[in-house]
Amino acid sequence: MSGFDVQLQGEDLRRVKAQLSALEDNIKERAIRSGLVAVASPIKRTAKSLAPKESGDMAKAVGHLNINKRQRSRLGFKAGEVGILIGTNRKIRGRWQGKKGMWHEYGTEHMDANPFLEPAMSQNQGGTQKRFYDGLSKYLDRQRKKGAI
């Protein structure tokens, strides 16, 4: 027992319920994102090792980005769905490496393809469910220890 008694009615009760629901959605979203990051980790590691080695910029640029709510709605995600983007999405030496990564991955009319992201995904297909649930449970355990849930 907490030692105090609170009673809520009407609008106050609806507001508290809405806040609790939003908190639950936020924790769910973060837990799922943690699971996705755990799945992405070995993919990123492999992609960095397979990336072109000339300057090392491609390997440094490999990472993941969280897809925010506005981006998710534009991409056609349903409510409550979470996603991350794995690719060459970092700025190295003042330049974004995304286009350069696509050129290497798919080639151009002047350059043969030198894929490194797709092979990394293929090599790390096994065990994705276990990695996802491990990442998800680690997040939830951390939140329990903090007292957030």
LOPABA-463421 format. One record per residue: residue number from 1; residue in one letter; x, y, z of N, C-alpha, C, O in turn. Coordinates in pm, whole numbers, plus 32768, in hexadecimal, padded with zeros to 4 digits. Example, Ala and Ser with C-alpha at 12.3 -4.5 7.8 and 13.67 -1.06 7.14 Angstrom:
- 1; A; 8527; 7DC7; 830C; 84CE; 7E3E; 830C; 8528; 7EB6; 830C; 8590; 7EB4; 834E
- 2; S; 8505; 7F1F; 82C4; 8557; 7F96; 82CA; 850A; 8003; 8313; 853D; 8072; 8324
# end
This chain:
- 1; M; 8054; 7F8A; 8000; 8000; 8000; 8000; 8058; 807C; 8000; 80BF; 8080; 8044
- 2; S; 8030; 80E1; 7FB4; 8082; 8158; 7FA2; 8077; 81B9; 8018; 80CE; 820F; 8026
- 3; G; 8014; 81AE; 806B; 8008; 8207; 80DC; 7FAC; 827D; 80C3; 7F91; 82CA; 811F
- 4; F; 7F7B; 828D; 8048; 7F19; 82F6; 802D; 7EAF; 82C1; 7FCF; 7EC7; 8262; 7F85
- 5; D; 7E3C; 82FE; 7FD3; 7DCA; 82D1; 7F85; 7DA2; 8341; 7F26; 7D90; 83B4; 7F51
- 6; V; 7D93; 8320; 7EA7; 7D6D; 8384; 7E43; 7CF4; 834E; 7DF8; 7CF0; 82D9; 7DD1
- 7; Q; 7C94; 83A3; 7DE5; 7C1F; 837D; 7D96; 7C12; 83E1; 7D24; 7C17; 845A; 7D38
- 8; L; 7C00; 83AA; 7CAD; 7BEF; 83FE; 7C37; 7B68; 83E1; 7BF9; 7B3A; 836E; 7BF6
- 9; Q; 7B2A; 844B; 7BC8; 7AA9; 843A; 7B86; 7AA4; 8494; 7B0C; 7AED; 84F7; 7B02
- 10; G; 7A4B; 8471; 7AB1; 7A2E; 84C5; 7A3E; 7AA7; 84E0; 79E7; 7AF0; 8486; 79BF
- 11; E; 7ABA; 8561; 79CB; 7B23; 858C; 796F; 7BAF; 8569; 79A4; 7C06; 8542; 7956
- 12; D; 7BC5; 8575; 7A25; 7C47; 8551; 7A5F; 7C68; 84BF; 7A46; 7CDA; 849E; 7A23
- 13; L; 7C06; 8468; 7A58; 7C1B; 83D9; 7A43; 7C3B; 83BE; 79AF; 7C95; 8370; 7992
- 14; R; 7BF3; 83FD; 7954; 7C0D; 83EA; 78C5; 7C99; 841C; 78A1; 7CE0; 83DC; 7853
- 15; R; 7CC1; 848E; 78D9; 7D46; 84C6; 78BC; 7DB4; 8469; 78EE; 7E16; 8453; 78A7
- 16; V; 7DA6; 8433; 7966; 7E0A; 83D8; 799F; 7E10; 8357; 794D; 7E7D; 8324; 7932
- 17; K; 7D9D; 8323; 7925; 7D9B; 82AA; 78D1; 7DE2; 82C3; 784C; 7E2E; 826E; 781D
- 18; A; 7DCA; 8338; 7810; 7E0B; 835A; 7791; 7EA2; 8364; 77A3; 7EEF; 8336; 774E
- 19; Q; 7ECE; 83A1; 7813; 7F5D; 83AD; 782D; 7F9D; 8324; 7843; 800B; 830C; 7813
- 20; L; 7F5A; 82CC; 788A; 7F8E; 8245; 78A1; 7F96; 81F7; 781E; 7FF6; 81AE; 7806
- 21; S; 7F31; 8207; 77C9; 7F32; 81C4; 7748; 7FA5; 81F6; 76F2; 7FE9; 81A7; 76AF
- 22; A; 7FBD; 827B; 76F3; 802D; 82B3; 76A7; 80B2; 8280; 76DC; 810E; 8264; 768F
- 23; L; 80BD; 8272; 7761; 8137; 823D; 779D; 814D; 81AD; 7771; 81BD; 8186; 7750
- 24; E; 80E1; 815D; 7771; 80EC; 80D2; 7745; 8118; 80CB; 76B3; 816D; 8079; 7690
- 25; D; 80DE; 8120; 765D; 8103; 8121; 75CF; 8196; 8147; 75BE; 81DD; 810D; 756C
- 26; N; 81C3; 81AA; 760C; 824D; 81D7; 7604; 82AD; 8168; 762D; 8312; 8151; 75EB
- 27; I; 828E; 8122; 769A; 82E4; 80B5; 76C8; 82E1; 8043; 7662; 8349; 8008; 7646
- 28; K; 826D; 8025; 762C; 8263; 7FBC; 75C5; 82B9; 7FDE; 754D; 8306; 7F8B; 751C
- 29; E; 82AD; 805A; 751F; 82F9; 8086; 74AA; 838F; 807D; 74C3; 83DA; 804D; 746F
- 30; R; 83BB; 80AB; 7536; 844A; 80A6; 7557; 847C; 8017; 7566; 84EC; 7FF7; 753E
- 31; A; 842A; 7FC0; 759F; 8451; 7F34; 75AF; 845F; 7EF1; 7527; 84BE; 7EA7; 7510
- 32; I; 8400; 7F0B; 74CD; 8408; 7ED0; 7447; 8482; 7F07; 73FE; 84C9; 7EBC; 73BB
- 33; R; 849A; 7F89; 740B; 8510; 7FC5; 73CA; 8591; 7F86; 73FF; 85EE; 7F6F; 73B2
- 34; S; 8596; 7F69; 7480; 860C; 7F27; 74B9; 8620; 7E9D; 747D; 8691; 7E74; 7462
- 35; G; 85B3; 7E56; 7467; 85BB; 7DD4; 7426; 85EE; 7DE0; 7397; 8640; 7D8F; 736B
- 36; L; 85BE; 7E45; 734E; 85EB; 7E59; 72C5; 8680; 7E7F; 72BF; 86C8; 7E53; 7265
- 37; V; 86AC; 7ECF; 731E; 873A; 7EF4; 7323; 8790; 7E79; 733F; 87FD; 7E6C; 7308
- 38; A; 875F; 7E1F; 7394; 87A8; 7DA3; 73AF; 87B1; 7D4D; 7331; 8817; 7D0B; 731B
- 39; V; 8749; 7D4D; 72DF; 874D; 7D03; 7260; 87B0; 7D46; 7200; 87F8; 7D02; 71B8
- 40; A; 87B2; 7DCB; 7200; 8806; 7E16; 71A3; 889A; 7E11; 71C5; 88EE; 7E1F; 716B
- 41; S; 88BD; 7DFC; 7241; 8948; 7E04; 726C; 89A7; 7DAA; 721D; 8A0B; 7DDD; 71EA
- 42; P; 898E; 7D28; 7210; 89EB; 7CD5; 71C1; 89E7; 7CF6; 712C; 8A4A; 7CE2; 70E6
- 43; I; 8976; 7D27; 70FB; 896D; 7D4E; 706E; 89C9; 7DC4; 7055; 8A13; 7DC6; 6FF2
- 44; K; 89C6; 7E26; 70AF; 8A1E; 7E9B; 70A0; 8AB0; 7E73; 70A8; 8B03; 7EA3; 705B
- 45; R; 8ACF; 7E1A; 7106; 8B5A; 7DEC; 7117; 8B8C; 7DA9; 7096; 8BFA; 7DC5; 7068
- 46; T; 8B3A; 7D51; 705D; 8B60; 7D0B; 6FE2; 8B6B; 7D6D; 6F6D; 8BC9; 7D64; 6F1E
- 47; A; 8B0C; 7DCA; 6F62; 8B0F; 7E2D; 6EF6; 8B8D; 7E81; 6EFD; 8BC9; 7EA0; 6E96
- 48; K; 8BB6; 7EA7; 6F75; 8C32; 7EF4; 6F86; 8CAB; 7EA4; 6F56; 8D07; 7EDC; 6F1A
- 49; S; 8CAB; 7E22; 6F71; 8D1D; 7DD0; 6F46; 8D1C; 7DB8; 6EAF; 8D86; 7DA4; 6E74
- 50; L; 8CA6; 7DBA; 6E6F; 8C9C; 7DA4; 6DDF; 8CA3; 7E25; 6D8D; 8CB0; 7E1F; 6D13
- 51; A; 8C9A; 7E98; 6DCF; 8C97; 7F18; 6D89; 8D19; 7F31; 6D3E; 8D82; 7EFE; 6D67
- 52; P; 8D14; 7F7E; 6CD2; 8D8E; 7FA1; 6C88; 8DF5; 7FE1; 6CE5; 8DD2; 802D; 6D3F
- 53; K; 8E73; 7FC1; 6CCD; 8EDC; 7FE7; 6D2B; 8F32; 805E; 6CFF; 8F8E; 8084; 6D48
- 54; E; 8F19; 809A; 6C8A; 8F71; 8103; 6C57; 8F93; 816D; 6CC2; 9007; 817F; 6CE5
- 55; S; 8F2D; 81B0; 6CF3; 8F44; 8218; 6D58; 8F10; 81EF; 6DE1; 8F36; 822A; 6E46
- 56; G; 8EBB; 8189; 6DE4; 8E7E; 815E; 6E62; 8E00; 81AA; 6E84; 8DC1; 818F; 6EEA
- 57; D; 8DDA; 820B; 6E2E; 8D64; 825D; 6E49; 8CE3; 820B; 6E48; 8C89; 8224; 6E98
- 58; M; 8CDA; 81AA; 6DED; 8C5F; 8159; 6DE6; 8C49; 810B; 6E67; 8BDA; 8106; 6E9B
- 59; A; 8CB3; 80CF; 6E9A; 8CA7; 8082; 6F17; 8C7F; 80DD; 6F8A; 8C2C; 80B8; 6FDD
- 60; K; 8CB9; 8154; 6F90; 8C98; 81B2; 6FFB; 8C08; 81E3; 6FF0; 8BC9; 8203; 7055
- 61; A; 8BD4; 81E8; 6F76; 8B4E; 821F; 6F5F; 8ADE; 81BB; 6F7B; 8A6A; 81E3; 6F87
- 62; V; 8AFE; 813A; 6F86; 8A96; 80D6; 6F9F; 8A5F; 80E7; 702B; 8AAA; 80ED; 708D
- 63; G; 89DC; 80EF; 7035; 899B; 80FD; 70B8; 8905; 80E8; 70AA; 88D6; 80B5; 7044
- 64; H; 88BD; 810E; 710F; 882B; 8104; 7109; 87EE; 8188; 7137; 8829; 81D1; 7187
- 65; L; 8778; 81A4; 7103; 872B; 8219; 712D; 86A1; 81EC; 7156; 8667; 8191; 711B
- 66; N; 866D; 822B; 71BD; 85E2; 8211; 71E5; 8586; 825A; 7184; 85A2; 82CB; 715D
- 67; I; 851B; 821B; 715E; 84B8; 8259; 7107; 844E; 8298; 7162; 8408; 8251; 71AA
- 68; N; 8443; 831D; 715D; 83E6; 8362; 71B7; 8355; 8354; 7187; 833B; 831E; 711C
- 69; K; 82F8; 8386; 71D7; 826A; 8373; 71BB; 8242; 83AF; 7134; 81F7; 8371; 70E9
- 70; R; 8271; 8426; 7116; 824D; 8466; 7097; 8281; 8414; 7021; 8239; 83FF; 6FC0
- 71; Q; 82FD; 83E7; 702A; 8336; 8394; 6FBF; 82EA; 8310; 6FB2; 82D3; 82E0; 6F43
- 72; R; 82C4; 82D7; 7023; 8279; 8258; 701F; 81F4; 826A; 6FD8; 81CC; 8214; 6F8A
- 73; S; 81AF; 82D9; 6FF2; 812E; 82EF; 6FB0; 8143; 8305; 6F1A; 80F2; 82D7; 6EC9
- 74; R; 81AD; 834B; 6EF5; 81CA; 8360; 6E66; 81EE; 82DE; 6E20; 81D0; 82CC; 6DAA
- 75; L; 822E; 8283; 6E68; 8256; 8203; 6E2E; 81E7; 819A; 6E32; 81F7; 812B; 6E00
- 76; G; 8175; 81BE; 6E6E; 8103; 8163; 6E70; 8103; 8101; 6EE4; 80BE; 809B; 6EDE
- 77; F; 814F; 811E; 6F4D; 814C; 80C9; 6FC3; 80C5; 80D8; 7006; 808A; 8145; 7003
- 78; K; 8094; 8070; 7041; 8018; 8076; 708E; 8035; 80B0; 7118; 80A8; 80B2; 7144
- 79; A; 7FCD; 80DE; 715C; 7FDD; 8115; 71E3; 801A; 80AC; 723E; 7FEF; 8039; 723F
- 80; G; 807E; 80D4; 7289; 80BF; 8079; 72E7; 8133; 802C; 72AD; 817D; 7FEB; 72F7
- 81; E; 8146; 8031; 7229; 81B8; 7FEC; 71ED; 8236; 8040; 71FD; 8231; 80BB; 71FB
- 82; V; 82A7; 7FFC; 720D; 8327; 803E; 7226; 8389; 800D; 71BC; 837E; 7F9C; 718E
- 83; G; 83E7; 8061; 7196; 844B; 8038; 7135; 84CE; 8080; 7147; 84D3; 80ED; 7181
- 84; I; 8538; 8043; 7114; 85BA; 8084; 710D; 85EF; 8072; 707F; 85C5; 8017; 7037
- 85; L; 864A; 80C8; 7058; 8686; 80C3; 6FD4; 871A; 80A4; 6FE4; 8761; 80EC; 702A
- 86; I; 8747; 8038; 6FA4; 87D4; 8013; 6FA9; 8812; 803B; 6F23; 87DB; 8019; 6EBA
- 87; G; 8880; 8080; 6F26; 88C1; 80A7; 6EAA; 8935; 8105; 6EC2; 8966; 8114; 6F32
- 88; T; 8962; 8144; 6E55; 89CD; 81A6; 6E5F; 898C; 822E; 6E77; 897C; 827D; 6E1B
- 89; N; 8968; 8247; 6EF2; 8918; 82BD; 6F11; 895D; 831A; 6F74; 891B; 835C; 6FC4
- 90; R; 89E1; 831F; 6F6C; 8A2A; 837A; 6FC5; 8A7C; 83DC; 6F72; 8A9F; 83C2; 6EFF
- 91; K; 8A98; 844B; 6FB0; 8AE8; 84B3; 6F72; 8B7B; 8498; 6F95; 8B9E; 8492; 700B
- 92; I; 8BD0; 8488; 6F31; 8C5E; 8470; 6F45; 8CAB; 84DD; 6EFA; 8C94; 84F5; 6E84
- 93; R; 8D07; 851D; 6F40; 8D57; 858A; 6F08; 8CFF; 85F6; 6EC9; 8D21; 862E; 6E61
- 94; G; 8C90; 8612; 6F0A; 8C37; 867C; 6EDD; 8BD8; 8658; 6E6C; 8B91; 86AE; 6E3A
- 95; R; 8BD7; 85D9; 6E43; 8B80; 85B1; 6DD4; 8B2C; 8538; 6DF9; 8B5C; 84DA; 6E37
- 96; W; 8AAC; 853E; 6DD0; 8A55; 84CA; 6DE3; 8A80; 845D; 6D83; 8AA0; 8478; 6D10
- 97; Q; 8A81; 83E2; 6DB3; 8AB2; 8372; 6D64; 8A43; 831D; 6D26; 8A5F; 82B5; 6CEB
- 98; G; 89C5; 8347; 6D34; 8954; 82F8; 6D05; 8957; 82DA; 6C71; 894A; 8266; 6C48
- 99; K; 896A; 8342; 6C1F; 896C; 832D; 6B8D; 89E4; 82D8; 6B65; 89D8; 827E; 6B12
- 100; K; 8A55; 82F4; 6BA0; 8ACE; 82A8; 6B81; 8ABA; 8214; 6BA5; 8AE6; 81BB; 6B5C
- 101; G; 8A77; 81FA; 6C14; 8A58; 8171; 6C3C; 89FD; 812D; 6BD8; 8A10; 80B7; 6BB9
- 102; M; 8999; 8176; 6BA3; 8940; 813D; 6B3E; 898D; 8121; 6ABD; 8974; 80BC; 6A7A
- 103; W; 89E9; 8179; 6A99; 8A39; 8161; 6A21; 8A88; 80E0; 6A2E; 8A8E; 8090; 69D1
- 104; H; 8AC5; 80CD; 6AA3; 8B12; 8052; 6AB9; 8AB6; 7FD8; 6ABD; 8AD8; 7F6F; 6A86
- 105; E; 8A44; 7FE5; 6AFB; 89E9; 7F73; 6B0B; 89AE; 7F46; 6A86; 89A8; 7ECE; 6A6A
- 106; Y; 8983; 7FA5; 6A34; 893B; 7F83; 69B9; 8989; 7FA0; 6939; 8963; 7F71; 68CE
- 107; G; 89F5; 7FED; 6944; 8A42; 8012; 68CD; 8A02; 8088; 6885; 8994; 80B3; 68A6
- 108; T; 8A4A; 80BB; 6824; 8A19; 8128; 67CE; 8A3A; 8102; 673F; 8A6F; 8096; 6725
- 109; E; 8A1B; 815A; 66E2; 8A3D; 813D; 6657; 8AD5; 813E; 6642; 8B07; 8105; 65E1
- 110; H; 8B1E; 817E; 669E; 8BB0; 8187; 6692; 8BFA; 8130; 66F6; 8C75; 812A; 66F4
- 111; M; 8BB1; 80ED; 674E; 8BF1; 80A3; 67BB; 8BA5; 8021; 67D5; 8B2B; 8020; 67DD
- 112; D; 8BEF; 7FB5; 67E1; 8BB0; 7F35; 6803; 8B84; 7F35; 6894; 8BBE; 7F7A; 68E8
- 113; A; 8B1E; 7EE7; 68B0; 8AED; 7EDB; 693A; 8B55; 7E95; 6991; 8B98; 7E37; 6965
- 114; N; 8B61; 7EC4; 6A0A; 8BB8; 7E88; 6A6F; 8B66; 7E7D; 6AF0; 8B81; 7EC3; 6B51
- 115; P; 8B01; 7E24; 6AEF; 8AA2; 7E20; 6B5F; 8AE4; 7DF4; 6BE2; 8B3A; 7D9C; 6BE4
- 116; F; 8AB8; 7E33; 6C4E; 8AE6; 7E0C; 6CD3; 8A74; 7E07; 6D37; 8A7F; 7DBF; 6D9B
- 117; L; 8A08; 7E51; 6D21; 8997; 7E4F; 6D7E; 8940; 7DD3; 6D6B; 891C; 7D91; 6DCD
- 118; E; 891F; 7DB2; 6CEE; 88CA; 7D3D; 6CD4; 8910; 7CBC; 6D00; 88D0; 7C68; 6D40
- 119; P; 8990; 7CAA; 6CE1; 89D3; 7C30; 6D12; 89D8; 7C2A; 6DAC; 89CF; 7BBF; 6DE7
- 120; A; 89E6; 7C9D; 6DEB; 89E7; 7CA1; 6E7E; 8960; 7C75; 6EB4; 8959; 7C2C; 6F17
- 121; M; 88F3; 7CA1; 6E74; 886D; 7C77; 6E9E; 885D; 7BE0; 6E8A; 8829; 7B9B; 6EE1
- 122; S; 888A; 7BAE; 6E18; 887D; 7B1F; 6DFA; 88CB; 7AC9; 6E5C; 889A; 7A61; 6E88
- 123; Q; 8943; 7AF5; 6E7E; 8998; 7AA7; 6ED9; 8961; 7AA4; 6F68; 8983; 7A49; 6FB4
- 124; N; 8910; 7B03; 6F8C; 88DF; 7B0D; 7016; 884A; 7AF2; 7024; 880C; 7B22; 7082
- 125; Q; 8810; 7AA7; 6FC6; 8782; 7A89; 6FCD; 875F; 7A2A; 703F; 86F5; 7A38; 707C
- 126; G; 87B5; 79CD; 705B; 879A; 796C; 70C5; 879D; 79AB; 714F; 87F0; 7A01; 716B
- 127; G; 8744; 797F; 71A4; 8743; 79AC; 722F; 8708; 7A35; 7247; 871A; 7A6E; 72B3
- 128; T; 86C1; 7A6C; 71E4; 868C; 7AF4; 71F7; 8623; 7AF9; 7266; 861E; 7B59; 72B2
- 129; Q; 85CE; 7A92; 726E; 8568; 7A93; 72D7; 85A8; 7A92; 7360; 857C; 7ADC; 73B9
- 130; K; 860D; 7A40; 7375; 8650; 7A39; 73F7; 8691; 7ABF; 7419; 8684; 7AF0; 7489
- 131; R; 86D7; 7AFB; 73B7; 8717; 7B7D; 73D0; 86AF; 7BE7; 73EF; 86C3; 7C3B; 7447
- 132; F; 863E; 7BE4; 73A7; 85D4; 7C46; 73C0; 859F; 7C3A; 744E; 8597; 7C9D; 7496
- 133; Y; 857D; 7BC1; 7476; 8543; 7BAF; 74FC; 85AB; 7BC5; 756A; 8587; 7BF1; 75D7
- 134; D; 8629; 7BA7; 754F; 8692; 7BC6; 75B1; 869D; 7C5D; 75C6; 86A3; 7C8B; 7638
- 135; G; 869E; 7CAA; 7558; 86A5; 7D3C; 7562; 862C; 7D76; 75A7; 8638; 7DD1; 75FA
- 136; L; 85B7; 7D42; 7587; 853B; 7D6F; 75C3; 853B; 7D53; 765A; 8517; 7DAA; 76A9
- 137; S; 8563; 7CDA; 7680; 8561; 7CB6; 770F; 85CB; 7D04; 775D; 85B4; 7D27; 77D1
- 138; K; 863F; 7D1F; 7720; 86A4; 7D70; 7766; 8670; 7DFC; 7782; 8686; 7E32; 77EE
- 139; Y; 862A; 7E36; 7720; 85F0; 7EBA; 7735; 858B; 7EB7; 77A7; 858F; 7F0C; 7800
- 140; L; 8531; 7E56; 77A3; 84CA; 7E4E; 780B; 8508; 7E35; 7895; 84D9; 7E6C; 78F8
- 141; D; 8572; 7DE3; 789C; 85B7; 7DCC; 791C; 85F4; 7E4D; 7951; 85EB; 7E69; 79C9
- 142; R; 8633; 7E9C; 78F8; 866D; 7F1D; 7922; 8600; 7F79; 7957; 8614; 7FBD; 79BD
- 143; Q; 858D; 7F7C; 7914; 8520; 7FD2; 7940; 84E8; 7FA5; 79C7; 84C4; 7FF8; 7A1A
- 144; R; 84E1; 7F21; 79DC; 84B2; 7EEE; 7A5E; 8511; 7F15; 7ACD; 84E6; 7F3E; 7B39
- 145; K; 8594; 7F0A; 7AB3; 85F7; 7F2F; 7B1A; 85EF; 7FC3; 7B3C; 8603; 7FE9; 7BB0
- 146; K; 85D2; 8017; 7AD8; 85C3; 80A6; 7AEF; 8541; 80C7; 7B36; 8532; 8132; 7B71
- 147; G; 84E3; 8069; 7B2F; 845F; 8082; 7B6B; 8401; 80C9; 7B0C; 8399; 80FC; 7B36
- 148; A; 8424; 80CC; 7A8B; 83CF; 810F; 7A28; 8353; 80BC; 7A06; 82ED; 80F2; 79DA
- 149; I; 835D; 8038; 7A1A; 82E7; 7FE2; 7A01; 82D6; 7F82; 7A73; 8279; 7F32; 7A72
# end
